[in-house]
Amino acid sequence: MDRHIEKVYVPMTESAFYILLSLQQERHGYGITQRVKELTAGNLTIGPGTMYGTIAKMEKDGLIAFTREEDKRKYYRITPLGQEVLDREKKRIRHLYQVVEEDDGK
């Protein structure tokens, strides 16, 4: 993984994490928003500015790719590089969780 990508995306913002997680399946912007609401039980709402700014940045950096346009909706999907970044972030989060669980109440 390129140093620039690692520096920018690890650790990830919560919004970026959920956007990338949502794009393991092809989705358009509104579909991503709905998936994030579902994954977070409504606790995180990503506004259009954050959504499309993050999508543009991730596409430029090669983490996601435009797949098609249908009814004026642009669809995207995670790339192999994006999956690598997501997997690294999942590993980091699991480690944090493990540390918290092991240290809880000590």
Backbone bond lengths (Angstrom), bond angles and torsions (degrees), N, CA, C in turn:
res aa  C-N    CA-C-N  psi(-1)  N-CA   C-N-CA  omega(-1)  CA-C   N-CA-C  phi
1 M - - - 1.453 - - 1.529 108.94 -
2 D 1.278 116.12 132.54 1.461 125.54 179.36 1.537 110.74 -60.83
3 R 1.324 116.75 141.04 1.471 121.93 -178.59 1.524 112.55 -58.52
4 H 1.335 116.48 -38.47 1.465 119.95 178.70 1.528 110.40 -59.73
5 I 1.314 116.60 -47.76 1.467 121.44 -178.97 1.522 109.64 -61.88
6 E 1.314 116.82 -45.85 1.460 120.99 -179.68 1.526 110.68 -61.58
7 K 1.321 116.78 -44.36 1.460 121.34 -178.53 1.531 111.78 -63.90
8 V 1.322 116.57 -40.57 1.461 121.50 -175.98 1.527 112.65 -78.59
9 Y 1.337 117.52 -36.07 1.463 120.19 -169.91 1.518 116.29 -109.61
10 V 1.314 119.18 -7.97 1.464 119.91 -179.09 1.523 108.49 -124.09
11 P 1.327 120.27 111.77 1.465 126.16 -2.29 1.520 111.99 -75.04
12 M 1.319 114.81 159.90 1.460 122.11 -178.07 1.517 110.65 -94.13
13 T 1.324 114.65 155.79 1.458 118.70 168.73 1.523 107.09 -71.63
14 E 1.302 115.58 157.94 1.460 119.72 179.58 1.530 110.99 -60.84
15 S 1.325 116.52 -42.36 1.467 119.77 179.59 1.520 111.09 -61.79
16 A 1.332 117.50 -47.18 1.459 121.17 -179.61 1.530 110.76 -61.03
17 F 1.326 116.36 -41.20 1.465 120.77 179.09 1.523 110.61 -58.41
18 Y 1.320 116.58 -49.95 1.463 119.37 -176.98 1.523 112.51 -69.89
19 I 1.309 117.75 -33.28 1.467 119.96 176.12 1.529 109.47 -63.70
20 L 1.325 116.67 -48.47 1.463 120.54 -179.53 1.531 110.76 -64.13
21 L 1.320 116.83 -41.93 1.466 121.33 177.95 1.534 110.28 -59.90
22 S 1.324 116.72 -41.55 1.466 121.50 179.88 1.522 112.45 -65.20
23 L 1.332 116.16 -30.20 1.463 119.94 -175.54 1.528 113.75 -85.87
24 Q 1.317 116.82 15.55 1.464 118.95 169.77 1.526 109.10 -68.76
25 Q 1.330 115.00 -17.48 1.464 121.93 169.58 1.517 106.77 -120.37
26 E 1.293 116.83 146.05 1.465 120.69 179.57 1.531 109.76 -59.84
27 R 1.340 115.59 130.12 1.459 120.62 179.43 1.522 110.25 -149.54
28 H 1.317 115.33 160.20 1.462 122.13 171.27 1.532 107.48 -102.17
29 G 1.333 116.53 174.03 1.458 121.05 -174.44 1.511 114.83 -52.67
30 Y 1.324 117.83 -49.82 1.462 120.42 -179.99 1.522 110.71 -63.46
31 G 1.321 116.79 -38.63 1.467 120.65 177.77 1.518 111.80 -62.88
32 I 1.338 116.39 -36.77 1.466 120.61 176.57 1.521 109.32 -64.34
33 T 1.335 116.28 -46.71 1.460 120.89 179.66 1.525 111.23 -56.62
34 Q 1.306 116.44 -44.75 1.461 120.55 -179.91 1.530 111.66 -66.44
35 R 1.324 116.93 -39.61 1.466 120.52 179.03 1.523 110.81 -65.70
36 V 1.320 117.50 -39.82 1.472 120.91 178.40 1.528 109.88 -63.81
37 K 1.313 117.45 -43.46 1.471 120.01 177.02 1.526 110.57 -59.13
38 E 1.329 115.81 -41.96 1.464 121.35 179.48 1.534 110.57 -64.27
39 L 1.325 117.20 -48.48 1.474 121.52 -178.30 1.524 112.99 -63.37
40 T 1.334 116.31 -31.99 1.470 120.29 -175.79 1.525 112.48 -103.69
41 A 1.309 117.69 11.32 1.464 122.52 -177.74 1.532 110.65 52.68
42 G 1.329 116.08 37.22 1.448 121.53 177.63 1.519 115.51 79.84
43 N 1.323 117.36 4.63 1.467 120.72 -177.39 1.525 113.68 -80.49
44 L 1.303 118.10 -13.83 1.460 121.08 177.59 1.522 108.72 -130.87
45 T 1.309 114.51 124.20 1.458 121.06 174.72 1.515 107.34 -118.08
46 I 1.313 116.35 124.25 1.460 120.85 -179.78 1.523 107.70 -99.40
47 G 1.328 115.47 119.59 1.459 120.74 179.51 1.514 111.26 -73.61
48 P 1.331 116.42 163.25 1.467 120.78 -178.12 1.525 113.70 -58.52
49 G 1.328 118.16 -39.76 1.468 120.67 -179.85 1.512 112.00 -61.55
50 T 1.336 115.71 -46.55 1.470 120.97 178.26 1.521 109.98 -65.55
51 M 1.325 115.76 -44.87 1.473 121.07 -177.71 1.518 111.37 -58.36
52 Y 1.321 116.50 -56.70 1.452 118.89 -172.95 1.527 112.45 -76.37
53 G 1.325 117.12 -28.14 1.466 120.07 173.45 1.521 110.88 -65.63
54 T 1.327 116.26 -43.61 1.471 121.38 179.60 1.524 110.55 -67.99
55 I 1.319 117.34 -42.41 1.468 120.96 178.29 1.528 110.02 -60.19
56 A 1.331 117.34 -45.80 1.472 120.75 -179.46 1.523 110.62 -61.03
57 K 1.324 116.63 -43.50 1.466 120.83 -179.64 1.526 110.80 -66.10
58 M 1.324 117.05 -45.01 1.463 120.51 -179.57 1.530 111.46 -65.22
59 E 1.323 116.53 -37.22 1.461 119.35 177.94 1.526 110.05 -66.35
60 K 1.318 117.15 -44.50 1.469 121.84 178.70 1.529 111.04 -60.19
61 D 1.340 116.61 -38.65 1.463 121.60 -178.54 1.531 113.16 -83.79
62 G 1.338 117.34 -3.49 1.462 120.81 175.43 1.517 115.29 84.54
63 L 1.333 118.20 14.13 1.463 120.90 178.69 1.519 112.62 -81.76
64 I 1.326 115.30 -28.44 1.456 120.94 176.34 1.527 107.97 -133.26
65 A 1.314 115.17 162.99 1.465 119.82 179.33 1.522 109.73 -136.45
66 F 1.313 114.66 141.28 1.462 121.83 172.01 1.515 106.92 -66.07
67 T 1.332 116.71 133.19 1.464 119.25 -179.24 1.521 113.14 -110.76
68 R 1.341 116.12 -36.46 1.468 118.67 -179.35 1.523 109.72 -171.84
69 E 1.320 114.79 168.29 1.457 121.45 173.77 1.516 108.34 -125.91
70 E 1.317 115.09 133.62 1.459 120.27 -179.16 1.526 108.26 -143.89
71 D 1.303 117.68 126.33 1.470 122.27 -178.81 1.526 111.64 50.98
72 K 1.309 116.29 45.83 1.464 124.68 178.99 1.536 113.61 64.75
73 R 1.314 117.32 14.71 1.463 122.07 176.43 1.519 108.63 -106.63
74 K 1.323 115.90 129.81 1.455 121.27 177.52 1.527 109.12 -93.71
75 Y 1.311 114.97 129.68 1.457 121.65 -179.35 1.530 109.53 -104.02
76 Y 1.328 114.75 143.88 1.465 122.12 -179.04 1.516 109.48 -133.20
77 R 1.332 114.24 162.03 1.468 121.44 176.31 1.518 108.70 -150.10
78 I 1.303 116.04 150.49 1.458 122.45 179.09 1.538 109.59 -64.78
79 T 1.329 116.89 145.54 1.469 122.66 176.42 1.527 108.74 -99.18
80 P 1.326 117.95 172.01 1.469 119.46 175.14 1.547 112.53 -57.18
81 L 1.326 117.35 -38.94 1.465 119.60 176.79 1.525 110.21 -64.50
82 G 1.325 117.02 -42.94 1.458 120.83 177.58 1.512 111.91 -61.29
83 Q 1.330 116.62 -38.53 1.464 120.64 178.32 1.522 110.33 -65.94
84 E 1.323 116.72 -38.88 1.468 120.82 177.34 1.532 110.52 -62.06
85 V 1.318 116.43 -44.97 1.467 121.08 178.54 1.525 109.85 -63.91
86 L 1.328 117.63 -44.92 1.465 121.59 179.41 1.524 110.60 -61.82
87 D 1.319 117.63 -44.48 1.468 121.05 179.23 1.523 111.26 -61.42
88 R 1.321 116.58 -40.05 1.466 120.25 178.22 1.533 110.70 -64.50
89 E 1.314 116.24 -41.13 1.467 120.26 179.55 1.528 110.96 -68.02
90 K 1.329 117.67 -39.59 1.467 120.84 175.94 1.525 110.41 -59.95
91 K 1.322 116.33 -43.29 1.466 121.10 178.80 1.525 110.46 -61.44
92 R 1.331 117.11 -42.38 1.462 121.90 179.29 1.530 110.49 -63.19
93 I 1.330 116.65 -42.65 1.460 121.07 -179.74 1.525 110.47 -67.38
94 R 1.323 117.29 -41.90 1.477 120.16 177.77 1.526 110.63 -59.92
95 H 1.329 116.59 -40.65 1.467 120.80 178.75 1.539 109.94 -63.58
96 L 1.324 116.89 -44.52 1.463 120.07 177.30 1.525 110.85 -58.05
97 Y 1.304 116.32 -45.92 1.458 121.43 179.53 1.533 110.58 -60.60
98 Q 1.321 116.37 -43.67 1.462 120.88 -179.80 1.526 110.52 -62.27
99 V 1.312 117.66 -43.02 1.471 121.60 178.92 1.521 110.15 -61.91
100 V 1.318 116.75 -44.45 1.465 120.58 179.41 1.524 110.77 -62.07
101 E 1.315 116.47 -46.05 1.464 120.48 -179.39 1.524 112.16 -63.09
102 E 1.320 116.95 -41.99 1.459 120.67 -179.65 1.519 112.23 -70.28
103 D 1.312 117.37 -29.20 1.461 121.58 -176.62 1.528 112.40 -95.64
104 D 1.289 118.05 -7.60 1.465 122.18 -174.56 1.529 111.60 -55.82
105 G 1.317 115.02 115.07 1.462 120.78 175.36 1.507 115.97 82.41
106 K 1.309 118.73 7.88 1.475 119.92 -178.79 1.499 110.12 -87.82
